[in-house]
């Protein structure tokens, strides 16, 4: 499948879905989703396969344990991961195109290594410079969450406290809906966005790297590539969920504890 751009019709579909996020609308317009959203995103991930393999997120929200949550997602995301651990994310929605790279959320062992590297004068200073350089080039620096105070064991007046408080580190750019996203040039722009923070991602891979915890205990954008039981072990065009892991406490595959953990993970997508 050849990538030719992200269609205007895909943006129109998501605008209408935002106004009527119902089963009746979805069933009447699923063909539009397949043609103007899913197929172009599959083609895009194939054009960017050096950053993959990619996982294309399902369009359905898990509403079983949520009140007032719409049944369908209002954006289509795709995620790939490097051998070193860096995650590459691209999202298409009514707002247009968003692209990000890094470690959106870190597992416990990754956070420990991340904070130790920030605390060290040499590696911490290097990260400060890399983040400042990315921000100068109009990247936004973020994470899944930020602590309100210093992490345990670190002083509140640490010179790099802003970085220490983060539970991940990603660089993103929101492009909106310029005309070029509807052309083949979009793939090049996305590739350039990811390679534009390659030094920052190399720092993360070198000083944080993949988690060594069991897959169920790892956070979004922090799992090693194609790990057994990992959410990211499917192909880019694979549209169904991977096999469900069993709860390690009660050994059931669908206990309430497991479902709540899955719901928290889905909120990060």
N, C-alpha and C positions, 0 to 999 in steps of 0.2 A: 504494500500500500504506500503510495507516494504522498508525502505531506505537501499541502498546498496552502496552508494557513488555517487560522481558527475563524470559522464563518461568523458573519454578522448575525445570521439566523440563530446561532448558539446563544449569543447575548440576548436576543429577543426572547428565546425560549426561557432563559433564566429570569428575565424581567417578568414574564407572565406567570412563571412558577411562583415567584415571590408574592404575586397578587392572589394566586389560587393554588396553594400547596395542598391539594386534595387528591384522593385516589382517582376520582373521576377525571380530573384534568390530566393526571399522569397516564392513565390508560388511553385517553384520547390522543395524547401527544407523545407517547413513548417512541414512536417512529421518528419524530423530529429529534428527540434526544439521541437516538442511535445514529442518525445521519449527520447531525450538526454539532454534536458534542463528543460522543464516545468514539466514533470512527476517526475524526480528526485528531483526537488525543492519542489514540492508538498509533496513528501514523506519525505523530510528533515524537512519541517515545521511541519508535523504531528509527527515526532520523537522529535521535540522540542516544543511540544504544551504547555508546562508549561510556555513558554514565550509569548504565543499568546493570542487570535487567530491572525493569520498572514494574511496580505494582500500581494498577489503576483502581482507585477506591470505588467501592460500590455506591450507587446513588441513594441507597435507602438508609434512613436513620433507624437506630434501635430505640423504639419508643416504649418498650415494655416496662421500664422502671423510671420513666420520665413523664412529668406533667407538662402539657402544653408544648410539647416538642413536635415540630412538623414532621410528617412521615418521609419527606424527601429532602435530600441535601440541595442547597442552592449554589453549589460549586462542584466542579469536577477536579479532583487532585490526582497527581501521579507522583510516585516516589521511587527513586533509585538510590543505590548505595555503592560507594567505592570499596575496594578491598581494604583500605586503611580505616574505614569507618564513617567517613563523611557522608551525610545524606544530601540528596539533591531533590528539591521539590518544585513542582510547577502546578499552578492552579488557574482554571478558566471559569469565569463566572460573569454575572451581569456587570460587575465592576471592571471586567477586563482580565488582564494578565498579571499574575503575581509569581515571582520566582525567588527561591531561597536556597541556601546551602549552609551546612554546618551540622551541629548537634542540637536539635530542638529541645530535647529533654535528656538528661543523663541519669543512668542508673547509679546506685549507691557507690559502687566501686569506681565508676567514671568520675563522679563528683569529687571523690577523695583525691584522685590523681589530678584533676582539673585545679582544685584549690591549692594543692601542693605546688603545682607549676606556677600559679599566679603568685603565691607567697614568695617563691624564690626570686631574688632580685633580677637575675639575668633573664630567665624565661618570662617572668611577670612583666618586666619592662618591654620585652619583645612583643608580648601580646597587646599591651597598651598601644604601642606604635602601630601594630597591624589593625587594630580596631579604629584608631583615629584616622588612618589612611583610608579605610573602607568608608567611614562616615564622610570624609571629604569628597569621596567619589559617589555620594548620594545613596549609599546603602544604609538601611536601617538595621541596627543591631538589637536583637531581642532574644527571648528564650521562653519556654513554657511558663516559667514563673520566676519571681524574684523574692528572696527573703526580705522581711521588713527590717531586720537587724543583721548583725554579723553572724556567720555560721559558728557553731560551737568550736572553741579552741582558737579563734582568731579575734584580735582586738577590733573594737568598733572604729578606731581611728586609723586602721590600716591604710596605707597610701593607695591601695588598689581595692578598696572595700566595695566599690560599685561592681567590679567584676566578680569578687568573691561571693557576693549575694546572689548571683545568677545561678539558676539550676540547669543551664544549658547555654549555648551560644550559637546564634545563627545570624547570617547577613541576608537581608531580603531587599527586593526592589518591587514596587508596585507601579506598573507601567500604565494602567488604565486601559483605554480603548483607542490608541493611535491607529491610523490606517495600516501600518506595517504588520500588525498582529494578524491581519486577514490575508497575508501573503506568505510565501515560502521563506521570506527573510526572518520571520519570527523564530525559526529554529536557530538561526545564527545568533540572533540577539540573546536568546536564552542561553546558548552555549557560552557566549561572551560574558554573560552575567555570572555564570558559574565559575569560569576560568578567571574572572576578574578578582575573585577572592581565593584563588588557589593557595596563596601564601598563608592566609588565615586558616584555611582548611588543613594545610600541611602541618601547621602548628598543632591543631587539634588532634590530628592523626598521630603525631609524634608524641605528644604529652598526655593524651587522653586515650585514644584508640577505642576499639570495640569492648563491650562489656564481657566479662567472663562469667556472669551470673546465669542461672537457668533462664530460658527464654521468657517465662511468665513474669519474672521479676525485673525485666528490662523495660526501659521507657521508650517512648516514641522517638524515632530518629537516633537511636543509640544501639540498635541491634546489629550484630555482625551479619554480613551478607549471606543469604541463603542458609541460615542456621536451621537445624532441625526444629520444627514447630514454630518457626518465626513467621510473623505476619508477612514478611517481605520475601518469602521463599517461592512465591508464585510467579508466573510470567506476567509481562506487562498487560496483556489483553485478558488475563484471567479475571472473570467477573464474579466469581463465587468466593466465599470465605474459606480460608484454609481449615484443615481439620482442627476441631476444637480440643485444646489441651484439657486434661483433667485437673480438677482441684487437688492440690497435694495434701490438703488437710483431710478431706472426706472421700477422695478418689472419685467422686461423681463428676460427670462432664457438664452438668447444668445446675449446680447448686447456686443459691442466692449470692454467696460470697464471690463466686467466680463471675456471675453476671454483673455484679456491681463493679468489680474490677474492670471488666470489659467495657462497661459504660463509661467509666472514667477515662479509659484509653481512647474511646471513640470521640470524646470531647476534644481531644488533641488533634484530630484529623483535619 
